[in-house]
Amino acid sequence: MNDRHLDRFRYRIRLIVCLPISYSGQEGKRSKARDYRSPEVNPMAVYVVTGGAGFIGSHIVEELLRRKQTVKVIDNFSTGKRENLKPFIGKVETVEADIAESLALGEYLRGADYVIHQAAIPSVPKSILDPVKSHRANVDGTLQLLLACREAGVRRVVYASSSSLYGDSPALPKHEVMLPNPLSPYGAQKLFGEIYCQVFTKAYGLETVSLRYFNVFGPRQDATSQYSGVLALFIPAILKGHRPTVYGDGLQSRDFTYVQNVVEANLLACTTSGVAGDVFNIACGDCITVNSMLQQINKITGNDIAPIYTDPRRGDIKHSMADITKAREKLGYNPLVSFEEGLRRTIEWYRNNIS
Ligand SMILES: NC(=O)c1ccc[n+]([C@@H]2O[C@H](COP(=O)([O-])OP(=O)(O)OC[C@H]3O[C@@H](n4cnc5c(N)ncnc54)[C@H](O)[C@@H]3O)[C@@H](O)[C@H]2O)c1
């Protein structure tokens, strides 16, 4: 046994000591979609999820535990919530740290096979207000993490990129080969992150895969901030009988993607061979306008609430829709949950969880 194997062995023993019971995810009991998938990603692998206390990260953690993998979370809880990890207490090792400044990142990553990198300040408006702060988390943080992953001998890093780097070019759907044209510091930072990932694969042989998410929604998405995703703002507003605010005419469209599809893509990206250094769109391949999304929320919730229209926001793009052929062909990705089904599940969750 060499040092690396010995470290990994010790690490697992440490985790097993604090993992007394195996976890069976709550959604797994309810969701038929889960039945299509293989029960295990990779037997006994160690996954580190940065930003694991956040919206998407906590769903990744949940699914990994359901598949009986060993999971560790690194999060500074800037937007992530402790309550998102509450169901997993005792089953996940959680490190509170800032990836952009932690000198101990290498120590936290010791023994990790895969790093699923979600940590970021994921907001276009916040990046416009304070580009330096979001650059630090989104670019410096990614660079520090990649360096630490290289040092720790991590097998592969999967990076959460974003459709925002395509910008407002009128060509639809968006293909991975299109020239990026970000309209916001956030879009630029996500592009930098991707480039660093690719460079680390080329220059240092660290395997990386970048996934460009398109408008992710689902349970646990923060509904309390003015910077929240559009569905996380609209659903609670309509459930409370309030009129949501639409920036622009509502004819802008998005490829809304239910969070479980993104989770599946991440797990495929960890273990699929032949994709190191590659970039993939992760979406449903649909184009849904904000107005039609509002109509569907009204229909499902039994309401008829009209929005308040106001000026478009700076940095927001008009239309966004993905071509997901590459992810289908090379990762075997298939959106398992449709927009309508995802919307129903999300509305149900907000019904039970908003005060
Ligand atoms: N939600 C979307 O629609 C969407 C779309 C495209 C890309 N993404 C990307 O997906 C990832 C996850 O987004 P989300 O919607 O779950 O956001 P989120 O805010 O819920 O999660 C981000 C997590 O990262 C943590 N974090 C932030 N800065 C950190 C730092 N410096 N060190 C350690 N932890 C830090 C936060 O505390 C939080 O838990 C982000 O990288 C985001 O850019 C999201």
The ligand as an ORCA input file, in Angstrom:
! r2SCAN-3c Opt
* xyz 0 1
  N     -28.823     27.984     -9.565
  C     -28.604     28.129    -10.875
  O     -29.548     28.325    -11.651
  C     -27.209     28.037    -11.447
  C     -27.046     28.214    -12.845
  C     -25.765     28.126    -13.377
  C     -24.691     27.833    -12.555
  N     -24.879     27.683    -11.215
  C     -23.702     27.400    -10.384
  O     -24.017     26.305     -9.525
  C     -23.307     26.442     -8.299
  C     -24.253     26.268     -7.125
  O     -25.232     27.305     -7.182
  P     -26.493     27.355     -6.197
  O     -27.640     27.869     -6.975
  O     -26.637     26.069     -5.464
  O     -26.047     28.524     -5.216
  P     -25.975     28.588     -3.616
  O     -25.683     30.003     -3.282
  O     -27.182     27.964     -3.021
  O     -24.709     27.675     -3.306
  C     -23.388     28.155     -3.344
  C     -22.684     27.607     -2.127
  O     -21.310     27.982     -2.145
  C     -20.950     28.440     -0.850
  N     -19.818     29.366     -1.034
  C     -19.824     30.571     -1.656
  N     -18.593     31.111     -1.647
  C     -17.790     30.223     -1.002
  C     -16.416     30.204     -0.664
  N     -15.609     31.231     -0.996
  N     -15.913     29.146      0.015
  C     -16.723     28.107      0.366
  N     -18.026     28.062      0.073
  C     -18.572     29.094     -0.606
  C     -22.191     29.099     -0.307
  O     -22.207     29.235      1.103
  C     -23.264     28.144     -0.810
  O     -23.459     27.080      0.088
  C     -22.602     27.787     -8.355
  O     -21.262     27.576     -8.719
  C     -23.314     28.537     -9.464
  O     -22.490     29.487    -10.098
  C     -26.111     27.789    -10.637
*
